[in-house]
Amino acid sequence: MPDWTYHTMFEPALSRLPAKDGREFIHKGMHRIASIPGGSKLIEYLGHTAPAKQLETEIFGLKIANPVGLSGKIDPLLSGTKAFSHLGMGFIEVGPVSWEPVEAGSPSFSDSKDHLVFPYHLESPGLKRTIDKLEKLKPFSKPIFIRIEKSGSLEQTCSLLNKLSAYGEAFIIEEPFSEEQRKSLKEAINGKPILCAYSVRRIDAAILELAVTESYIDGIVIDELGIDTGEGIEYPIEQAGLLAEQVSAIRQHSKVPVIVSGGIVEPKDALALYGAGVDLMMLSSGYVRTGPGLPKRINEGLLDQRTASPPVYDGWIWHWLFGLFMFLGGAAAMLVSMTLVLMPYDEAFLNLSREELMAINPNIYRFMQHDRMTVAGTMVSGGILYMQLARHGVRHGLQWAKRAIHFAGVLGFLGILLFIGFGYFDWLHGILWLILLPFFWKGYQASKNHSGHSSSRNRTNHQAWKQSLWGQLAFVSLGFALAAAGLVISTIGVNGVFVQTDIAYICMSPEQIASINERLIPVIAHDRAGLGSALISVGLLVLMLALWGFQEGQRWVWYTFLFGGLPAFGAAIIIHYVIGYTSFIHILPAYVALLLFASGLIMSRKFFFYRL
């Protein structure tokens, strides 16, 4: 559930439900997707949430993909844990785990909507159900840190730890046990890391001394500040400054690993804590307010801090040339569509000249012009998109840009199979296919191992970012709609060739057209296939650019949408008025797509042009 659906649709709708119902609806929905074969990879792939290799850290002898984790407060019933591991988290906290189930209520926002209020006793499914849930998660791709509920008894705590020892990589306790007692706790979990948790307001000299001696503890967890409201514990969302102060105080005395839980609502909060010396951080209330994209934004911010300038890779020029020749091919096809329409080999195949076809039924000729002009405009747009992705993405080794080009390009090449299936092969398309293939293959060979991740200078949840989510939703919808339209047009081309508005415009049934010349419909059908194939390819490019390319300040992405969209929309809409095919129902999808296009540009412009 990316931010562009969370903030625009799900959060406004689910906020009307009781807090627990809304939370479980989201978590269980994500869990179902993650549980189907390939579902987890789909979540990670569509969101491109896997962190960069540079963010990997080693702590407690564990390799953690990135320093951002999720607090157990967010998913106390473990209903969405399987999906969370694919949303940019480096580790997951479970708990606090209690012996018996605790159902004392669920968190809710305060009246001001600025803070989360949790019940005095946090929800817990109990030991048995927790173990059942963890057993089903095996194997889990991310380290699990298990927090143990306060019991007031060393014996009970040791027993809980012993029963959970096989399911966690590290364990968090909240009680101030003595050195000898901590030794017993370590033995209960077979020497695995044990962390002591303290509220941010309770870091005193004794705890600092404990951090220095590191006596039977492996790290310290600093929990966000909770305020007793009389109805529960309220956790103010913004606490990064206070938490950073305490981290700095500990760092002056010890290098013991420090984990912060909560207090992060924007990427800048996480970066401030990381700068203060924190090793790992867990998202809590801020994750609910800011949305599921927060871990990815933090990861991109951390990468931005560590990357002086993006590297430049050789071989990108091949993909750029691939886009250039597609652009030129589309421009040439556009010129033909405005003049000849029928090429000499078309006339030879039909055994019918342009003038003869015009004399029989000029609307058949104009209909073919309409299809060919639309294909040409789509090819020009596709060429621009490929060139921009190569120049600004593949050139810097970005994995998502490489994937976008390879996926859309392969499907575009496969579209030629549709031409052959109609019994008519367009030689101009065939020659262009042969010209493009070597450039695509060389580009593929040069970029197939690219694994770079985007960094981002976005630090806050400013208004331009919030507005851009609507723009991103518009572009994602546009990309999906174009690809779906291409699939529908290809399907129509394979089957009936014409829709009712086509027949009304031509003023002849398919049978009548076939009676004029039995080869006319195969020629028209192959044009439909070309349009469908081009729309699928370009639609996927728009979709992947919208899903993966939204980073603050990346003006090239906005310009790619703008200049990549104008040729396709211009050709598709203008040609209908030129030939008089102005059926409202027929043109309506183009206007809906144009509305999405314009909305996306308007709503995202401030974000892409944002200056710190």
MIMARPA-256148 format. One record per residue (C-alpha): x, y, z; residue in three letters. Coordinates in steps of 0.1 Angstrom, whole numbers, plus 2048, in hexadecimal, padded with zeros to 3 digits. Example, Ala and Ser with C-alpha at 12.3 -4.5 7.8 and 13.67 -1.06 7.14 Angstrom:
<rs>
87B7D384Eala8897F5847ser
</rs>
This chain:
<rs>
800800800met81581D7F3pro8118417FFasp7FF84B7DFtrp7E28337E8thr7E583680Etyr7E185B810his7C98607F3thr7B18437F9met7B782A815phe7C0841832glu7A285982Dpro78A83B829ala798825845leu79B84285Eser775841860arg77781E86Eleu780815892pro7A6816894ala7AB7F1898lys7947E887Basp7A67FF864gly7C87F386Earg7BF7CE86Bglu7AE7D4849phe7CF7E283Cile7E67C984Chis7D17AA843lys7CD7B781Fgly7F37BB81Cmet7F879982Chis7E2788813arg7F57977F6ile81678D806ala80A76A80Bser8017617E7ile81D7537D2pro83376F7C7gly81F7887DBgly83C7937F1ser85279A7D3lys8367AC7C2leu8337C47E0ile8587CA7E0glu85A7CD7BAtyr83D7E57B5leu8487FB7D1gly86D7F77CAhis8727F67EFthr8917E07F2ala8AC7F6802pro8CD7FE7F2ala8EA7E77FAlys8FD805809gln8E4807826leu8EC7E4833glu8F87E4856thr9067CA86Eglu8FC7C9892ile8FA7AE8ADphe90B798892gly8EC79C87Cleu8EC7AB859lys8CF7C3857ile8C57D1835ala8BF7F4841asn8BC805863pro89680B861val87F7F3873gly85B7F287Fleu8507F48A3ser83A7D98B1gly8207F38B9lys8167F5894ile80E7D188Fasp8077C28B2pro7F37A58A5leu80C79C88Aleu7F179E86Fser8077B0856gly82A7A7860thr831792840lys82A7B082Aala83D7C983Fphe85E7B7838ser85A7C2814his8527E681Aleu8757F381Fgly87B7E7843met89C7D984Egly88E7C786Dphe86C7C287File8647C58A4glu84A7AC8B2val8397B28D3gly8387B98EFpro8307948F2val81B78A910ser81276891Etrp7EC76D919glu7DB7828FEpro7D67A6905val7B87B88F6glu7B77D8908ala7AD7EE8EBgly7C07FC8CDser7D281C8C5pro7C083B8B8ser7C985E8AFphe7C48798C8ser7AA8948C3asp7C48AA8B2ser7CD88D89Blys7F28958A2asp7F98788BAhis7F18538BFleu7E28488E0val7E98238E9phe7D880F905pro7EB80B925tyr7F17E691Dhis7FA7E18F8leu7E87C78E4glu7F77A58E2ser7EB7848D3pro7FB7718F0gly81975A8F0leu80873C8DElys7FA7508C1arg81A7648BEthr82E7448BAile8147378A1asp81775788Dlys83D75788Eleu83D732884glu82973A865lys84175685Bleu85E73F858lys874745846pro87376A84Bphe888781836ser89079B851lys89D799875pro88279888File8887AA8B1phe86F79D8CBile8657B38E8arg85A7A3909ile83E7B191Dglu8467BC941lys83D7A0959ser84E7AB979gly85D78897Cser87F77C970leu87275996Eglu855762957gln86B778941thr88575C93Ecys869743935ser85B75A91Aleu87E76090Cleu88573B90Basn8657338F8lys86B74F8DFleu89074A8DBser88D7378BAala8787528AAtyr88C7728AFgly8AF77F8A6glu8AF7978C4ala89979D8E3phe88E7BD8F4ile8867BE919ile8777DD92Bglu87F7D494Fglu89E7E0962pro8AD7BE96Bphe8CD7BB97Eser8EE7AF96Eglu8E978C97Cglu8C578B96Fgln8CF79794Darg8E877A94Clys8CB762952ser8B7773936leu8D476F91Dlys8D674A926glu8B0746920ala8B47518FCile8D573E8F6asn8EB75C8F6gly8D776F8DBlys8D87968DDpro8C47A58F9ile8BB7CA8F9leu8AF7DF916cys8937F890Eala88E819920tyr87783791Bser88985590Dval88286892Earg89284D943arg8B584D936ile8C9854955asp8EC850962ala8E682B96Bala8DB823948ile8F9836939leu910821950glu8FE802945leu90580C921ala92A811929val92E7EF93Athr9187DC922glu9137C293Dser8FE7A692Dtyr8EC7BE916ile8F27C28F1asp8E07E38EBgly8C97FE8F8ile8A68068EAval89A8298F0ile87482A8EFasp8618498E5glu85185E900leu82F85490Bgly81786B91Eile7FC85E935asp7DB86E92Athr7C585B943gly7B7847927glu7D7839919gly7FA84190File7FE85D8F6glu81C85C8E0tyr82487E8CFpro82E8778ACile84B8908AAglu8668878C3gln8858848AEala8978A18BFgly8928938E2leu89C8708D7leu8BB87D8C5ala8C788F8E5glu8C686E8F8gln8D885B8DDval8F38768DDser8F6873903ala8FB84D901ile9148518E4arg9298678FAgln92E84A912his92B82A8FDser92A81B8DBlys9108028E6val8F67FD8CApro8D88148CEval8B680F8BFile89B82A8C0val8768218BFser85E83C8B3gly8618618AFgly866860889ile84C870873val86187D856glu882872845pro89488F856lys88C881878asp89C860870ala8BA871861leu8BE887880ala8BE868896leu8D685687Ftyr8ED874881gly8EB8748A7ala8F98508A7gly8DB8398A7val8E1817898asp8BE80C891leu89C81D892met878810894met85B822886leu83C82689Bser82184189Cser831855880gly82E837869tyr80883886Cval80685D866arg82086084Athr818840838gly82881F82Cpro840831816gly853840833leu86D823836pro876827811lys87884D814arg890849831ile8A583081Fasn8A7847801glu8B1864818gly8CC84F829leu8D9846806leu8D986A7FCasp8EF87381Agln908858811arg90985F7EBthr91D87E7E1ala91287B7BDser9028607A9pro91A849796pro91A848770val91A82775Dtyr92481F73Aasp90C80F721gly8ED824728trp8F1834705ile8E48146F5trp8C3817706his8C283C6FEtrp8C88346D9leu8AD81A6DBphe8958356E7gly8A284E6CCleu89C8366AFphe87982F6BDmet8738546BEphe87F85869Bleu86B83A68Fgly84C84969Fgly85386B690ala85685B66Dala836847673ala82586867Dmet83087865Cleu82385B648val80285C65Bser7FE881652met80687B62Dthr80585961Cleu7F5844638val7F8825621leu81B81B619met82380B5F7pro8257E9607tyr8037EE616asp7F47F65F4glu8067D85E5ala7F87C1600phe7D57CF5FBleu7D87D15D6asn7C77F25DCleu7D48165D9ser7CE8325F1arg7B88445D8glu7A38255D2glu79E81F5F7leu7948445FBmet77B8405DFala76B8215EEile76882F611asn77D84C61Dpro775844641asn78882363File7A6836634tyr7A2850650arg79D83566Aphe7BE825660met7CE847662gln7C084B685his7CF82A690asp7F1831681arg7F385568Emet7EB8486B1thr80682D6AFval81F8476A2ala81885F6BFgly81B8436D8thr83C8386C9met84A85C6CBval83F85D6F0ser84F83B6F7gly86F8476E7gly8718656FEile86A85071Dleu885837713tyr89F85270Dmet89786472Egln899843742leu8BA83B732ala8C985D736arg8BE86475Ahis8B9840768gly8CE825757val8EB83E753arg8EC83F77Ahis8E781977Egly8C481C78Cleu8B47FA78Egln89180678Atrp89881976Aala8A97FA75Blys88C7E4764arg8737FD755ala8857FD733ile88B7D8732his8687CE73Cphe8567E6724ala86F7E0708gly86B7BA709val8457BD707leu8487D76EBgly85D7BE6D7phe8457A26DDleu8297B76CEgly8377AF6ACile82878C6B0leu80679C6AEleu80E7AB68Cphe81878967Eile7F877968Cgly7E278E676phe7F0781656gly7FF7A364Dtyr8237AE656phe82B7D3655asp84E7D5647trp8547F7655leu84D7EA678his8637CC671gly8817E1666ile87D7F8684leu87C7D869Atrp89D7CC68Bleu8AD7EF690ile8A17F16B4leu8AA7CE6C0leu8D07D16C0pro8CF7F26D3phe8B77E36EDphe8CD7C46F0trp8ED7D76F5lys8DC7ED70Fgly8CE7CF720tyr8F17BF722gln9007DF72Fala8E67E574Aser8D97C3755lys8EE7C4775asn8E57E777Fhis8D87E77A3ser8DA80B7ADgly8BF81B7C3his8B183E7C2ser8BB8567DDser8A48737E7ser8A98957F6arg885894804asn88689A829arg8648A6834thr83F8A082Fasn83B8C281Fhis81C8CC80Bgln82D8C67E9ala8338A27F3trp80F89C7FFlys8028AC7DFgln8198977C9ser8098777D6leu7EA8817C3trp7FF8877A4gly8108657A9gln7EE8557ABleu7E386678Bala80285A778phe800837786val7DC83677Bser7E5844759leu80082A754gly7E980E75Ephe7CD81B748ala7E481E729leu7F17FB72Eala7CE7ED733ala7C1800715ala7DD7F1700gly7D37CF70Bleu7AF7D5703val7B77E36E0ile7CE7C56D9ser7B27AE6E4thr7997C06CEile7B27BF6B1gly7B67996B5val7907936B6asn7777AC6A8gly78F7C769Cval7747E269Fphe75F7F06BBval73C7FE6B5gln7488226B2thr761817697asp746807683ile72F825687ala74C83C67Btyr75582665Dile730820655cys7387FD64Amet7367DC65Cser7557C565Epro7447AE645glu73F7CA62Cgln7647D5630ile76F7B262Aala75A7B060Bser76C7CE5FDile78E7BF603asn7947A0619glu7B77AE622arg7AA7CF62Fleu7A17C2652ile7C37B0657pro7D57D164Fval7BE7E5667ile7C17CA682ala7E77CB680his7E57F1686asp7D07EA6A5arg7E97D16B1ala8057EB6ACgly7F18046C0leu7E97EC6DCgly80D7E06DFser81A8036DFala80180E6FAleu80A7F0710ile82F7F870Eser82B81E714val81181972Fgly829803742leu84581C73Eleu82E83774Dval823820768leu846816773met85283A771leu835844787ala83B8277A0leu86082A7A3trp86B84C797gly85A8647AFphe8778747C2gln8788987CEglu88A8B07B7gly88D89879Agln8828B177Farg88A899763trp86E88276Eval85589E76Btrp8628A9749tyr86288473Ethr83D882746phe8368A3735leu84989F714phe843879713gly81D87F715gly81889B6FDleu81F8886DCpro80886B6E5ala7EB8816F1phe7EF89A6D6gly7EF8806BAala7D386C6C9ala7BB8886CFile7C289F6B2ile7BF884698ile79C87C6A3his7918A069Btyr7A58A067Aval79388266Dile77188A67Dgly77086C694tyr76287F6B2thr74B8666C3ser74A8716E7phe74C84D6F5ile7698456DEhis77E8646E8ile77486470Dleu79084C718pro7A9863708ala79C88171Btyr79B86D73Cval7C0864736ala7C888872Dleu7B789374Eleu7CD87B761leu7EC88774Ephe7E58AC755ala7DC8A577Aser7FC89177Fgly8118AD771leu8008C8785ile7FF8B67A6met8238AA7A5ser8358C8796arg83D8D97B8lys84B8B87C5phe8628B27A7phe86D8D77A7phe86F8DA7CDtyr88E8EC7DBarg89A8E87FFleu
</rs>
